Amino acid sequence: MDPKISPHALLSAHARYAAHTAAASGFGFRSLDGADGYLFEITDGPRSAVFAAGAGTPYALNDARAASIARDKAFCAEVLRGACVPVLAGEKFFVTTRWSQMRTPGREPEDALAYVREAALPVFCKPLAASNGLYAEVIESEAAFADYMHRVSREHFAILIQPFVRGVEYRVFVLEGRPLFSYRKSLPHIIGDGVRSVRALVEALPRDAGAPPRIRARAAHGALVDADAVPALGVRLTLEGPANRAAGGGAEALQDGAPEALARVGLAAADAIGLRLAGVDIFDVSSAGDGSMLQVIEVNSNPMIATLEEAGRWDLINAIWRANIAAAMR
């Protein structure tokens, strides 16, 4: 690595976190792909370990078997059900006929359309293997679903169709059998200016190329707001869909550990999949919002921890990366 490049200026967030932990622990750090940092090395005397970020996963704590189960949202949900961990309902369908000879019939694109035609709308759809909330969308109609399948099939081969659920969403970060930290997720939002419609305000927000604007907006009292309505100046509307940070969501009430009920479900989910490190996303669907009815949304084997960086919790980042370096250097 060019000595003129500061480790903290690397494009890879994982590399920045690893470099910070290495410096705090007396380890050596070296980026193997220059200023990108998607391939880097940690050394401790004669011992060394190489980590790949980006399209790879740098978490040595998780073996490939467990990580591959977690990566497939339908497989993950099935394993959780088998372990009696509460998990959202969902049905898997393929959005392309490619490789159809390798699977039993009944889950092809035409079957998906028939399913949505009979389903209670809206439904929530997401690819089996996507991350960061990409193509995770609320679908309001059969026509919208047909368009969704066309768009998502360019990059993915299968999706999960779930009932649309409104509830408070949490993340529990599990590290080696304990809840290291947790937080409540907040949905993206728009602020009315008294001039533009909901649709125009949403269309002005940044979004991934090819993704439609999220125009399902709700007022503070919970009522849906028409896409062509013009919110008054200063009125805040939440946008329903994924609460992922990459999708415009935020994090609130970050805390060490997790409340007992969330901790119990998060630990059970990570244990069922066999993950030593996991970000477990959980809905509280209880009417009182008291944690009495929790359901796992998904289990992430390669969770990002940018929320910790934003909160200045380098102590937690260091704890994660110390454990990860120790696992890689065995």
C-alpha positions in Angstrom: 0.0 0.0 0.0 1.2 3.5 -0.9 2.3 5.1 2.4 0.8 8.3 1.2 -2.7 6.7 1.4 -4.2 7.0 4.9 -5.9 3.7 6.0 -8.9 5.8 7.1 -9.3 7.1 3.5 -9.8 3.7 2.0 -13.0 3.2 0.0 -13.8 -0.1 1.7 -15.5 0.5 5.1 -14.4 -2.9 6.3 -10.8 -2.0 5.6 -11.1 1.2 7.5 -12.5 -0.7 10.5 -9.8 -3.4 10.3 -7.1 -0.7 10.0 -8.4 1.1 13.1 -8.5 -2.1 15.1 -5.1 -3.2 13.9 -3.6 0.1 15.0 -5.3 -0.2 18.4 -4.1 -3.8 18.9 -0.5 -3.4 17.7 -1.1 -5.4 14.5 0.1 -4.6 11.0 -2.3 -3.5 8.3 -1.7 -3.4 4.5 -4.1 -2.8 1.7 -3.4 -5.2 -1.2 -5.4 -3.2 -3.8 -4.3 0.4 -3.2 -6.7 3.0 -2.2 -9.7 0.7 -2.7 -9.0 -1.6 0.3 -11.3 -4.4 -0.8 -8.4 -6.8 -0.3 -6.3 -6.3 2.8 -3.9 -8.1 5.1 -3.5 -8.1 8.9 -0.3 -9.3 10.4 0.8 -10.2 14.0 4.4 -11.0 13.9 4.8 -14.2 11.9 1.0 -14.7 11.6 -1.1 -13.1 8.9 -4.6 -13.3 7.4 -6.0 -11.8 4.2 -9.6 -10.5 4.1 -11.8 -9.8 1.1 -14.6 -7.2 1.3 -16.8 -5.8 -1.5 -18.5 -8.7 -3.2 -16.9 -11.0 -0.7 -17.3 -11.3 3.1 -14.5 -10.4 5.4 -16.0 -12.2 8.4 -13.8 -15.2 9.2 -16.1 -15.9 12.2 -18.7 -17.5 9.9 -18.1 -20.6 7.9 -19.2 -20.9 4.3 -22.0 -23.4 5.1 -23.8 -21.1 7.6 -23.2 -18.0 5.5 -24.7 -19.6 2.4 -27.8 -20.5 4.2 -28.2 -17.0 5.6 -27.6 -15.5 2.2 -30.7 -17.3 0.7 -33.6 -15.7 2.4 -36.0 -18.6 1.7 -33.5 -21.2 3.0 -32.8 -19.1 6.0 -36.5 -18.8 6.9 -37.0 -22.5 6.5 -34.2 -23.3 8.8 -35.5 -20.9 11.4 -39.0 -22.4 11.2 -37.5 -25.8 11.8 -35.8 -24.5 14.9 -39.1 -23.0 16.1 -37.7 -19.4 15.8 -40.6 -17.0 14.9 -40.1 -15.8 11.4 -42.2 -13.9 8.8 -44.2 -16.0 6.4 -43.2 -16.0 2.8 -43.3 -17.9 -0.5 -40.4 -18.4 -2.9 -40.8 -17.9 -6.7 -38.5 -17.8 -9.7 -38.6 -14.7 -11.9 -36.9 -16.4 -14.9 -37.4 -19.8 -16.5 -33.7 -20.2 -16.7 -32.6 -23.6 -15.1 -36.3 -24.6 -14.8 -35.4 -28.2 -15.6 -33.4 -28.3 -12.3 -36.5 -27.7 -10.1 -40.0 -29.0 -9.5 -42.9 -27.1 -11.1 -45.1 -24.6 -9.3 -42.8 -21.7 -8.6 -42.2 -20.3 -12.1 -43.0 -16.6 -13.1 -46.6 -17.5 -14.2 -47.1 -19.2 -10.8 -45.8 -16.0 -9.0 -48.3 -13.9 -11.0 -51.2 -16.2 -10.1 -50.1 -16.1 -6.4 -50.1 -12.3 -6.3 -53.4 -12.2 -8.2 -55.1 -14.1 -5.3 -53.1 -12.5 -2.5 -54.2 -9.8 -0.1 -52.5 -6.7 -1.5 -50.1 -5.0 -0.9 -47.4 -7.6 -0.6 -43.7 -7.2 0.1 -41.2 -8.6 -2.3 -37.4 -9.0 -2.2 -34.7 -11.1 -4.0 -33.4 -14.1 -2.2 -29.8 -13.0 -2.3 -29.9 -9.2 -2.4 -28.5 -6.9 0.3 -28.9 -3.3 1.4 -32.6 -3.3 0.6 -32.1 -3.5 -3.2 -35.3 -4.5 -4.9 -37.1 -4.8 -1.6 -40.4 -3.2 -2.5 -44.0 -2.9 -1.5 -46.2 -4.1 -4.4 -49.7 -2.7 -4.7 -51.1 -4.4 -7.8 -50.7 -7.3 -10.2 -49.5 -4.9 -12.9 -46.9 -3.5 -10.5 -45.8 -7.0 -9.7 -45.3 -7.9 -13.4 -43.2 -4.8 -13.8 -41.2 -5.7 -10.6 -40.5 -9.2 -12.0 -39.2 -7.7 -15.2 -36.9 -5.4 -13.4 -35.6 -7.8 -10.8 -35.0 -10.6 -13.3 -32.1 -8.6 -14.8 -30.0 -9.2 -11.7 -31.7 -12.0 -9.7 -33.3 -15.4 -10.4 -35.7 -15.8 -7.5 -37.7 -13.7 -5.0 -39.5 -14.0 -1.7 -43.1 -12.8 -1.5 -44.2 -11.9 2.0 -47.3 -10.4 3.6 -46.9 -6.6 4.0 -46.3 -6.1 7.7 -46.3 -2.8 9.6 -44.3 -2.9 12.8 -41.3 -1.5 14.6 -38.1 -3.0 13.2 -35.0 -3.7 15.2 -31.5 -5.1 14.6 -29.7 -7.2 17.1 -26.0 -7.7 16.4 -24.8 -11.1 17.7 -21.2 -11.8 18.3 -20.0 -15.2 19.6 -23.2 -16.1 21.5 -24.0 -12.7 22.9 -26.0 -9.6 21.8 -23.2 -7.1 21.3 -25.5 -4.2 20.5 -29.0 -3.4 19.1 -31.0 -0.5 17.7 -34.4 0.5 16.4 -34.6 1.1 12.6 -36.4 4.2 11.3 -38.0 4.4 7.9 -37.0 6.9 5.2 -39.1 10.1 5.1 -39.9 13.2 3.2 -40.7 16.7 4.4 -43.5 18.7 2.8 -42.7 22.1 1.2 -46.3 23.1 0.4 -45.5 23.1 -3.3 -44.5 19.6 -4.5 -46.7 16.5 -4.3 -45.7 13.4 -2.5 -44.8 11.8 -5.8 -42.5 14.7 -6.7 -40.8 14.8 -3.3 -40.1 11.1 -3.4 -38.8 11.3 -7.0 -36.3 13.9 -5.9 -34.8 11.5 -3.3 -31.7 9.6 -4.4 -32.3 6.0 -5.3 -30.6 3.1 -7.1 -30.6 3.1 -10.9 -33.7 1.3 -12.2 -35.5 1.3 -8.9 -38.9 2.9 -8.8 -39.6 5.7 -6.4 -41.2 4.6 -3.1 -44.5 6.6 -3.0 -46.4 4.7 -0.3 -46.3 7.4 2.3 -48.0 7.7 5.7 -48.8 10.6 7.9 -47.9 10.8 11.6 -51.3 9.4 12.6 -50.8 6.4 10.3 -53.1 7.3 7.4 -51.9 6.6 3.9 -51.3 9.8 1.9 -52.2 10.0 -1.8 -49.2 10.3 -4.1 -50.7 13.4 -5.7 -51.4 15.2 -2.4 -49.3 18.2 -1.6 -48.0 18.0 2.0 -48.0 21.3 3.9 -44.7 23.0 4.7 -42.8 21.1 7.3 -45.1 18.0 7.4 -43.1 14.8 7.7 -44.3 11.6 6.0 -42.7 8.2 6.4 -42.1 6.0 3.3 -42.9 2.4 3.7 -40.6 -0.3 2.5 -37.2 -1.5 3.7 -35.7 0.4 6.7 -32.1 -0.4 5.6 -29.6 2.4 6.0 -28.7 2.0 2.3 -32.4 2.6 1.4 -32.5 5.8 3.3 -33.5 4.5 6.7 -31.8 5.4 10.0 -30.9 4.0 13.4 -32.3 5.1 16.7 -31.7 4.1 20.4 -28.4 2.4 19.8 -27.5 0.5 22.9 -25.0 -2.1 24.2 -26.6 -5.5 24.4 -30.3 -5.9 23.7 -33.6 -6.0 25.6 -34.3 -9.5 26.9 -37.0 -10.5 24.3 -35.0 -9.2 21.3 -31.8 -10.8 22.7 -33.5 -14.2 23.0 -34.9 -14.2 19.5 -31.7 -12.8 18.0 -29.5 -15.4 19.7 -31.8 -18.2 18.7 -31.8 -17.2 15.1 -28.0 -16.9 14.9 -27.6 -20.3 16.6 -30.1 -22.0 14.3 -28.2 -20.9 11.2 -24.8 -21.6 12.9 -23.5 -18.0 12.7 -20.9 -16.7 15.2 -21.5 -13.2 13.9 -24.9 -12.0 12.6 -27.1 -9.0 12.2 -30.6 -10.2 13.0 -33.5 -8.0 11.8 -36.7 -8.4 13.8 -40.2 -7.0 13.6 -42.2 -6.3 16.7 -45.8 -6.9 15.4 -47.5 -6.8 18.8 -50.4 -4.3 19.0 -48.9 -2.7 22.1 -45.4 -2.6 20.7 -44.1 -4.3 23.9 -42.0 -7.0 22.3 -44.6 -9.7 23.0 -44.8 -10.8 19.4 -41.5 -10.8 17.6 -40.8 -12.2 14.1 -37.4 -12.5 12.4 -37.3 -10.7 9.1 -33.9 -12.0 8.0 -30.5 -13.0 9.3 -27.4 -11.3 7.8 -24.1 -13.1 7.8 -22.2 -10.1 6.3 -23.8 -7.1 8.1 -22.4 -3.7 7.6 -21.6 -1.7 10.8 -21.6 1.9 9.4 -24.2 2.7 12.1 -21.4 2.3 14.7 -19.1 4.6 12.8 -21.7 7.2 12.6 -22.4 6.9 16.3 -18.6 7.1 17.2 -18.7 3.6 18.7 -15.2 2.5 17.7 -15.1 0.4 20.9 -17.7 -1.9 19.4 -16.1 -1.8 16.0 -12.8 -2.8 17.6 -14.6 -5.6 19.6 -16.0 -7.1 16.3 -12.7 -6.9 14.4 -10.6 -8.2 17.3 -12.8 -11.3 17.4 -12.7 -11.6 13.6 -8.9 -11.2 13.3 -8.5 -13.9 16.1 -10.7 -16.3 14.1 -8.8 -15.7 10.9 -5.3 -16.1 12.5 -5.9 -19.5 14.2 
